[in-house]
């Protein structure tokens, strides 16, 4: 088990978090504050590259799929910059909604060092930092590649508090998460009516992030499968599947709202 207090030297280190989901960003900021680690949090890859040009970062934790510039492209650019300027290699940890073989390969091909499935709880974040941040002498305890899988389905309130650290964090997280997921749900209904595959795909991706955050594995997997079918067959051919998914997501959101 880790010691009660984070290592004192963490207060001198920098972690860069790259995440387009505002609930994730807020939670990661709260966790890193709790662990006493300096941090910068941005919403996409281009902003991350601007930070890296001015701040010496000790670890990057990044979502994979984001607007403007995704995590794969960002990671490639970071590695090219390091080679061009002869800079030390900064560890890059990917956060993803699913760990398929293709996803893992794509992350490592882009130059990432580890793949973790969302959500990243406080204990798991601490474990990650202990493994990938340098110690007080500047040495890292981990090299090579990490792959860490998913959490359990349909959480209880007690499990959420145990996972995320406090009742106040859980209350704020659930409120934000349910609000965002309901907005995505409404946009999906509009995309279904207009047969807009781009809108439906975009909002399904965001919804996957919300569902994965709380470990709704079965719903998350159905969203992932529907996203793949949308790309090949469009909205009209998947209308009945989308309708049933939205009904089931509504049930899950009602469950979360009552926790």
C-alpha positions in Angstrom: 0.0 0.0 0.0 1.2 3.5 -0.7 2.2 5.8 2.2 -0.4 8.2 3.6 1.3 11.4 2.4 2.5 11.9 -1.2 6.2 12.3 -1.7 7.4 15.8 -0.8 9.2 16.3 -4.1 6.0 16.0 -6.1 5.2 19.6 -5.3 8.2 20.6 -7.6 7.0 18.4 -10.6 4.6 19.3 -13.4 1.9 17.1 -14.9 0.1 18.1 -18.1 -3.5 16.7 -18.5 -5.1 16.8 -22.0 -8.8 16.1 -21.9 -11.8 17.5 -23.8 -14.4 16.3 -21.2 -14.9 19.1 -18.6 -16.0 16.7 -15.9 -12.7 14.7 -16.3 -10.7 17.9 -16.3 -12.3 19.1 -13.1 -11.8 15.8 -11.4 -8.2 15.4 -12.5 -7.5 18.9 -11.2 -9.0 18.0 -7.8 -7.0 14.8 -7.6 -3.7 16.4 -8.5 -4.4 19.2 -6.0 -5.0 16.4 -3.4 -1.7 14.8 -4.3 0.2 18.0 -4.2 1.4 17.9 -7.8 1.6 21.1 -9.9 -0.4 20.7 -13.1 -1.7 22.3 -16.3 -5.0 21.1 -17.7 -6.0 21.8 -21.4 -8.8 20.6 -23.7 -7.0 19.4 -26.8 -3.6 18.6 -28.4 -2.7 22.0 -29.9 -3.0 23.7 -26.5 -0.9 20.9 -25.0 1.9 21.6 -27.5 1.9 25.2 -26.6 2.3 24.4 -22.9 5.2 22.0 -23.7 6.9 24.8 -25.6 7.1 26.9 -22.4 6.9 24.5 -19.4 9.2 21.5 -18.6 6.6 18.8 -17.9 7.4 15.5 -16.1 4.4 13.6 -17.3 1.6 13.9 -19.9 -1.8 12.3 -19.3 -4.0 12.5 -22.4 -7.3 11.5 -23.8 -7.0 9.9 -27.2 -9.9 11.3 -29.2 -10.4 15.1 -28.9 -11.4 18.0 -31.2 -8.8 20.2 -33.0 -5.9 17.8 -32.4 -6.3 14.3 -31.0 -4.0 12.5 -28.5 -2.3 10.3 -31.2 -1.3 13.3 -33.3 -0.2 15.2 -30.3 2.0 12.3 -29.1 3.6 12.0 -32.5 4.4 15.7 -32.6 5.9 15.5 -29.1 8.2 12.7 -30.0 9.3 14.5 -33.2 10.0 17.6 -31.3 12.0 15.7 -28.7 14.2 14.1 -31.5 14.6 17.4 -33.3 15.7 19.3 -30.3 17.4 16.5 -28.4 15.1 16.8 -25.5 14.5 14.1 -22.7 11.6 11.8 -23.4 8.5 12.8 -21.4 6.2 9.8 -20.5 2.8 10.0 -22.2 -0.1 8.0 -20.6 -3.2 7.5 -22.8 -6.7 7.5 -21.2 -9.2 5.8 -23.4 -12.8 4.6 -23.3 -11.8 1.0 -24.5 -8.7 -1.1 -24.7 -9.2 -3.0 -28.0 -6.0 -4.5 -29.6 -6.2 -1.9 -32.3 -6.5 0.9 -29.8 -3.5 -0.3 -27.8 -1.4 -0.6 -31.0 -2.4 2.9 -32.2 -1.4 4.4 -28.8 2.0 2.7 -28.8 2.6 3.5 -32.5 1.9 7.2 -31.7 4.7 7.1 -29.1 2.6 6.8 -25.9 4.0 4.8 -23.0 0.9 3.5 -21.2 -2.8 2.9 -21.9 -5.4 3.1 -19.1 -9.2 2.8 -19.3 -11.2 5.6 -17.8 -12.2 6.3 -15.1 -8.9 7.1 -13.4 -9.6 7.0 -9.7 -7.5 8.7 -7.0 -5.8 5.5 -5.9 -5.1 4.5 -9.5 -3.8 8.1 -10.4 -1.5 7.9 -7.4 -0.2 4.5 -8.5 0.4 6.0 -12.0 2.3 9.0 -10.6 4.4 6.8 -8.4 5.4 4.7 -11.4 6.0 7.4 -14.0 7.0 10.6 -12.2 10.8 10.8 -11.3 11.8 10.1 -7.7 13.6 12.6 -5.5 16.8 11.8 -7.3 15.4 12.2 -10.8 15.0 8.5 -11.6 11.8 6.8 -12.8 10.8 3.4 -11.5 8.9 2.4 -14.7 10.0 1.9 -18.3 8.4 -0.1 -21.0 4.6 -0.2 -21.6 1.6 -0.3 -19.3 -1.9 -1.5 -20.2 -4.5 -1.3 -17.4 -8.1 -2.4 -17.9 -11.6 -1.4 -17.0 -13.6 -1.0 -13.8 -16.8 -2.7 -12.7 -20.3 -1.9 -14.0 -23.1 0.2 -12.4 -21.5 1.7 -9.3 -23.1 2.3 -5.9 -22.7 5.6 -4.1 -20.4 4.0 -1.5 -18.2 2.6 -4.3 -17.9 6.0 -5.9 -16.9 7.7 -2.6 -14.3 5.0 -2.0 -13.0 5.4 -5.6 -13.0 9.2 -5.9 -12.1 10.1 -2.4 -15.0 12.1 -0.9 -18.7 12.7 -0.9 -18.3 16.3 -2.1 -16.2 15.2 -5.1 -18.8 12.5 -6.0 -21.7 15.0 -5.7 -20.0 17.5 -8.0 -18.9 14.9 -10.4 -22.3 13.2 -10.7 -24.1 16.6 -11.2 -21.7 17.6 -14.0 -21.6 14.2 -15.6 -25.4 13.7 -15.7 -25.9 17.2 -17.1 -23.4 16.7 -19.9 -24.7 13.2 -20.7 -28.2 14.5 -20.9 -27.1 17.3 -23.3 -25.4 14.7 -25.5 -28.5 12.5 -25.3 -30.6 15.4 -26.7 -28.1 16.1 -29.4 -28.3 12.4 -30.4 -32.0 12.6 -30.7 -31.6 15.6 -33.1 -29.0 13.7 -35.1 -31.3 10.8 -35.3 -34.1 12.9 -36.7 -31.8 14.7 -39.2 -29.9 11.5 -40.1 -26.6 13.5 -39.3 -24.0 10.7 -38.9 -21.3 13.2 -38.0 -23.3 14.7 -35.1 -24.4 11.3 -33.9 -20.9 9.9 -34.0 -19.5 13.0 -32.2 -22.0 12.8 -29.4 -21.7 9.0 -29.1 -18.0 9.5 -28.5 -18.7 12.0 -25.8 -21.3 9.8 -24.3 -18.8 6.9 -24.3 -16.5 9.1 -22.2 -19.3 9.7 -19.6 -20.3 6.0 -19.4 -16.7 4.8 -19.2 -16.1 7.3 -16.4 -18.4 5.4 -14.1 -17.7 2.0 -15.4 -20.9 1.3 -17.4 -19.0 -1.3 -19.5 -22.0 -2.8 -21.3 -23.5 0.5 -22.4 -20.0 1.8 -23.3 -19.4 -1.3 -25.5 -22.7 -0.8 -27.2 -21.9 2.8 -28.0 -18.5 1.7 -29.4 -20.2 -0.9 -31.7 -22.8 1.6 -32.9 -20.1 4.1 -33.7 -18.4 1.5 -35.9 -21.7 0.7 -37.6 -22.5 4.3 -38.2 -19.3 4.8 -40.1 -20.1 2.0 -42.5 -23.9 2.1 -42.7 -25.1 5.5 -41.6 -27.9 6.6 -39.2 -30.9 5.3 -41.1 -29.7 1.7 -41.0 -29.0 1.9 -37.3 -32.0 3.9 -36.2 -33.6 1.1 -34.1 -30.3 0.3 -32.4 -29.8 4.0 -31.6 -33.4 4.3 -30.2 -32.9 1.4 -27.9 -29.5 2.6 -26.8 -30.9 6.0 -25.9 -33.7 4.5 -23.9 -31.2 2.4 -21.9 -28.9 5.4 -21.4 -31.8 7.3 -20.1 -32.5 4.6 -17.5 -28.8 4.7 -16.5 -28.7 8.5 -16.2 -31.9 8.4 -14.0 -30.0 5.8 -11.8 -27.0 8.1 -11.5 -29.2 11.1 -10.7 -30.7 9.2 -7.8 -27.3 8.1 -6.3 
